[in-house]
């Protein structure tokens, strides 16, 4: 019995490749593969052209404000601000020096012996 089961063969032909349907399937698969390859090549070419166009783009907008009246006003205001900051820093340093000198000259009202 085991020998008989071992030698059993299927009677159903499930191999399509030996029939017209199999040949048509192979042909359609090859056509699909070629079409996808052509589409990919066309897309790569289009992307390369667009990338080249992007590299060659020149700015049309004038973003340099320093050559206009606003730029001149900005430069003037910046100079005035720097002068004001320097003046304020000098005044603060002077006030700090005066306060430091006052603190250095402070003497205690009581003598507790520690200095």
Steps between C-alpha positions, in 0.01 A plus 500: 500500500780739588667427171178576315451837681859588430451462125175700474513779239263794458266488208442877502721704265569824685800611291375788286834569338453217245174649368391814315399669827849450638659642186266801512584552868874493425454743211295742713755482784784583260303791351418631847863479607614687186231767549599552866866527402419758231286698747780496758753620242266779385444608860874500574564712188224747595634524857852566372371779273304659786800476732716673237238774463496551877879529511491772233232715668613852585339708773265765368428662835725782620552414864790742564339776701827687562492667156168674575384778734384243754848349506659839558252570782577160650874570493445840665280348769754224563780755544285707739411187695865400531591849624215494754600155625864605537395815690270298729776244563744778591247658739428164661871431544545844658207444740631155592846640569351772726291243689798266532707786643225586750481137609877482540491809725217378723592460865287324756329701773579241762832342566445132561863413448481319172641768282 
